[in-house]
């Protein structure tokens, strides 16, 4: 951690308020012990030297910030400290660093991270991840951020929706749960997260004033049409359209916040259509409740990380 805290960081801490809530990025700790099988294919993503930030001299000095979709939990090979952040050497930040020929690269992403963990430390198994913004400096010329899923309670959504599907597989028990009382609590959480993501982007610009900043969206988890594939993926038929709409609303919020805060939004959803959890191994980019290749349930596998890397490189002009 840095010894001093700048004036603008004090302001950001006051804006966000409160201690960080340490969310887990998996749907219940027991899922970490699900046996994994199969492998995801390796591949080089993008040519070395793919376009760096405009005005940057030479290859970028790249900092990756974010949550489990950035870190790549259980995707081989796991690396970094603290080990509980579950970072992969085949996550999209590592692939983007290779594809841009980065002159320097630091990945401080961590499973379970929320917007608060940009400026607050995060407790994880086997240690504490410092505030992610501590990695930023005036020398940083490229920053990617992927955040917001844990702000709306990603792991809780997985637990509730998979469990409730057993009670009414042809209905919409999860939607009924989150909209009871007449208010859609997930949409409300998305709205509440928007100013926090904006504050994160403003903080990045303050800490890394010479960097190009990319805000990365989330890939398709459930099929982009239809009612899913229960019981293979235990989300009730009526809940698939609802949850698909929630993810699209989250991505739309991120795109809007990026546009308002001098950041480039990276759409990873469109390219991932047809690579959702209901697809066969070798096609799916996101694993289901019982993974068929190394990844945490309902998280990108190695193919998914490669797909997101391609979109980031495309956004950079590479």
C-alpha positions in Angstrom: 0.0 0.0 0.0 1.1 3.6 -0.6 2.2 5.4 2.5 0.4 8.6 1.6 -3.2 9.2 0.6 -3.8 12.0 -1.8 -6.4 14.7 -1.3 -8.6 13.3 -4.2 -8.5 9.8 -2.7 -9.8 11.1 0.6 -12.7 12.6 -1.3 -13.3 9.4 -3.1 -13.3 7.4 0.1 -15.8 9.8 1.6 -18.0 9.5 -1.5 -18.1 5.7 -1.4 -18.3 5.5 2.3 -18.0 2.5 4.6 -15.8 -0.5 4.7 -15.7 -2.8 1.7 -18.1 -5.8 1.8 -16.0 -8.9 1.0 -18.2 -10.8 -1.5 -17.2 -14.2 -2.7 -17.3 -14.7 -6.5 -18.5 -18.3 -6.3 -22.0 -19.5 -5.6 -21.2 -20.8 -2.1 -17.9 -22.0 -0.9 -18.8 -25.6 -1.5 -18.6 -25.1 -5.3 -14.9 -24.6 -5.0 -14.5 -28.3 -4.5 -16.5 -29.4 -7.4 -14.4 -31.8 -9.5 -13.3 -30.1 -12.7 -12.5 -32.0 -15.9 -11.4 -31.2 -19.5 -9.2 -28.4 -20.8 -9.7 -25.2 -22.7 -7.6 -24.6 -25.7 -4.7 -22.2 -25.6 -4.1 -19.5 -28.1 -2.3 -16.3 -28.8 -4.6 -13.3 -28.9 -3.6 -10.4 -31.1 -0.2 -9.5 -32.5 2.5 -8.1 -30.3 2.5 -4.4 -30.3 -1.2 -4.0 -31.0 -2.2 -0.4 -30.7 -1.5 1.2 -27.3 -3.2 4.3 -25.8 -3.3 7.3 -28.1 -0.3 9.5 -27.5 1.6 6.9 -25.5 5.2 6.5 -26.4 5.9 2.9 -27.2 4.1 -0.2 -25.7 1.7 0.5 -22.8 2.3 0.3 -19.1 -0.8 -1.7 -18.3 -2.7 -2.1 -15.0 -5.7 -4.5 -14.8 -8.3 -3.9 -12.2 -11.5 -5.9 -11.5 -13.3 -8.9 -10.1 -13.4 -12.6 -10.8 -14.4 -12.3 -14.4 -11.1 -10.4 -14.8 -9.0 -12.7 -12.5 -10.1 -16.0 -14.1 -10.5 -18.2 -11.0 -9.4 -21.8 -11.4 -8.4 -21.2 -15.1 -4.9 -22.6 -15.4 -2.5 -21.5 -14.2 -3.3 -19.7 -10.9 -0.8 -17.1 -9.9 -0.2 -14.0 -7.8 -0.5 -12.9 -4.3 -2.7 -13.2 -2.3 -3.5 -16.6 -3.6 -7.1 -16.1 -2.6 -7.7 -13.6 -5.4 -7.5 -16.6 -7.8 -5.8 -14.9 -10.7 -5.0 -16.9 -13.8 -2.0 -16.5 -16.2 -4.6 -17.0 -19.0 -7.0 -14.3 -18.0 -7.8 -11.6 -20.5 -5.4 -9.1 -18.8 -2.5 -11.5 -19.4 -3.5 -12.0 -23.0 -4.0 -8.3 -23.5 -0.6 -7.6 -22.0 1.0 -10.1 -24.5 -1.1 -8.8 -27.4 0.0 -5.2 -26.8 3.6 -6.1 -26.1 3.1 -4.2 -22.8 6.3 -2.7 -21.4 5.0 -3.2 -17.9 2.0 -5.2 -16.6 0.4 -5.5 -13.2 -2.8 -7.5 -12.5 -4.4 -6.6 -9.2 -7.9 -8.0 -9.9 -9.4 -10.2 -7.3 -12.4 -12.6 -7.1 -15.2 -11.1 -5.1 -14.1 -7.4 -5.6 -16.7 -4.7 -5.6 -16.4 -1.0 -6.5 -15.3 -0.3 -2.9 -12.2 -2.5 -3.4 -10.6 0.0 -5.7 -9.9 2.2 -2.6 -10.4 -0.3 0.3 -8.5 -3.5 1.0 -10.2 -6.8 0.4 -9.9 -9.8 2.7 -9.6 -13.1 0.9 -8.5 -16.6 1.9 -4.7 -16.5 2.6 -4.3 -12.8 2.8 -5.5 -9.3 2.0 -5.6 -7.6 -1.4 -4.6 -4.0 -1.1 -6.8 -1.3 -2.6 -6.5 -2.0 -6.3 -6.0 1.7 -7.2 -2.7 1.5 -5.3 -1.2 0.0 -8.5 -1.9 3.1 -10.5 0.6 5.9 -11.1 1.3 8.7 -13.5 3.4 6.2 -15.5 0.4 4.0 -16.2 -0.8 4.4 -19.8 -3.4 1.7 -20.1 -6.0 0.6 -17.5 -8.8 -1.9 -17.8 -11.6 -2.1 -15.2 -14.3 -4.8 -15.0 -16.6 -4.3 -12.0 -20.2 -4.2 -10.9 -21.3 -7.9 -10.8 -20.6 -8.3 -7.1 -22.3 -5.0 -6.4 -25.6 -6.5 -7.4 -24.8 -9.8 -5.5 -23.7 -12.2 -8.3 -23.0 -15.1 -5.9 -26.3 -14.6 -4.1 -28.2 -14.6 -7.5 -26.6 -17.9 -8.4 -27.5 -19.5 -5.1 -31.1 -18.3 -5.1 -31.9 -18.9 -8.7 -30.4 -22.4 -9.0 -32.0 -23.4 -5.7 -35.4 -22.0 -6.5 -35.4 -23.6 -9.9 -35.9 -26.9 -8.2 -39.2 -25.7 -6.7 -40.7 -24.5 -10.0 -38.6 -25.3 -13.1 -41.2 -24.2 -15.6 -42.0 -21.0 -13.8 -40.1 -17.9 -12.7 -39.4 -18.4 -9.0 -36.2 -16.3 -9.0 -37.9 -13.4 -10.7 -40.7 -13.7 -8.2 -38.2 -13.6 -5.4 -36.4 -10.5 -6.6 -39.5 -8.5 -7.6 -41.7 -9.4 -4.7 -43.3 -6.3 -3.2 -43.4 -4.5 -6.6 -39.8 -3.4 -6.8 -37.1 -5.2 -8.8 -34.3 -5.3 -6.3 -31.7 -6.3 -8.9 -32.4 -3.3 -11.1 -32.3 -1.1 -8.0 -28.9 -2.5 -7.2 -27.7 -1.7 -10.8 -28.9 1.8 -10.4 -27.2 2.1 -7.0 -23.9 0.8 -8.5 -23.8 3.4 -11.3 -22.4 6.4 -9.2 -19.9 4.0 -7.6 -18.5 2.8 -10.9 -18.4 6.5 -12.0 -16.3 7.3 -8.9 -14.0 4.4 -9.7 -13.4 5.8 -13.2 -12.9 9.3 -11.8 -10.4 7.9 -9.3 -8.5 6.1 -12.1 -8.2 9.3 -14.1 -6.9 11.1 -11.0 -4.3 8.4 -10.1 -3.3 7.6 -13.7 -3.8 10.9 -15.6 -1.9 9.7 -18.7 -3.7 6.4 -19.1 -6.4 5.3 -21.6 -9.1 3.7 -19.5 -11.3 0.9 -20.7 -14.4 -0.3 -18.8 -15.0 -4.0 -19.7 -18.6 -5.4 -19.8 -19.7 -8.9 -19.0 -20.1 -11.7 -21.5 -23.3 -13.6 -22.1 -23.9 -16.1 -19.3 -27.3 -17.4 -20.3 -28.5 -17.9 -23.9 -29.4 -14.7 -25.7 -32.8 -16.1 -26.6 -35.1 -18.9 -25.4 -35.6 -20.3 -22.0 -32.3 -22.0 -21.2 -31.4 -25.6 -20.6 -32.8 -26.8 -17.3 -31.9 -29.1 -15.7 -28.4 -29.1 -17.3 -28.1 -25.5 -16.1 -30.6 -25.3 -13.2 -32.2 -21.9 -14.0 -36.0 -22.1 -14.3 -37.4 -21.5 -17.8 -39.2 -18.3 -16.8 -36.1 -17.0 -15.0 -33.7 -17.2 -18.0 -35.3 -14.2 -19.8 -35.4 -12.2 -16.5 -31.8 -12.8 -15.7 -30.7 -12.2 -19.3 -32.4 -8.8 -18.9 -30.6 -8.1 -15.7 -27.2 -8.7 -17.2 -28.1 -6.6 -20.2 -29.2 -3.8 -17.9 -25.9 -4.1 -16.0 -23.9 -3.8 -19.2 -26.0 -0.9 -20.4 -25.3 0.9 -17.1 -21.6 0.3 -17.5 -21.7 1.6 -21.1 -23.5 4.8 -20.0 -21.1 5.4 -17.1 -18.1 4.9 -19.3 -19.4 7.4 -21.9 -19.9 10.0 -19.1 -16.5 9.5 -17.6 -14.0 9.5 -20.4 -13.6 5.8 -20.6 -14.1 3.3 -23.5 -16.7 0.7 -22.9 -15.7 -2.8 -24.2 -18.7 -4.8 -25.2 -17.9 -8.5 -24.5 -21.5 -9.6 -24.7 -22.2 -9.4 -28.4 -19.2 -11.6 -29.4 -20.1 -14.1 -26.7 -23.7 -14.8 -28.0 -23.8 -18.5 -28.8 -21.1 -19.3 -26.3 -23.2 -19.3 -23.1 -23.5 -21.9 -20.4 -25.9 -24.1 -22.3 -23.5 -24.8 -25.2 -21.2 -27.8 -25.5 -17.6 -28.0 -24.2 -15.3 -26.3 -26.7 -18.1 -23.8 -27.6 -19.1 -22.4 -24.3 -17.2 -19.5 -22.9 -18.9 -19.6 -19.5 -19.1 -22.7 -17.4 -22.3 -23.9 -15.7 -23.0 -25.3 -12.3 -20.8 -28.3 -12.9 -17.9 -27.1 -15.0 -16.7 -29.1 -18.0 -13.3 -27.2 -18.2 -11.3 -25.6 -15.4 -13.2 -22.5 -14.1 -15.4 -21.5 -11.2 -19.1 -22.2 -11.9 -20.9 -19.5 -13.9 -17.5 -17.9 -14.8 -15.5 -17.7 -18.0 -13.3 -20.6 -18.9 -10.1 -20.1 -20.9 -12.0 -19.7 -24.1 -14.1 -17.0 -22.5 -11.0 -15.2 -21.3 -9.6 -15.3 -24.8 -12.9 -14.0 -26.2 -12.8 -11.0 -23.8 -9.2 -10.4 -24.6 -10.0 -10.1 -28.3 -12.7 -7.5 -27.6 -10.3 -5.4 -25.5 -7.6 -5.6 -28.2 -10.2 -4.6 -30.8 -11.2 -1.6 -28.7 -7.5 -0.6 -28.6 -7.4 -0.9 -32.4 -5.2 -4.0 -32.4 
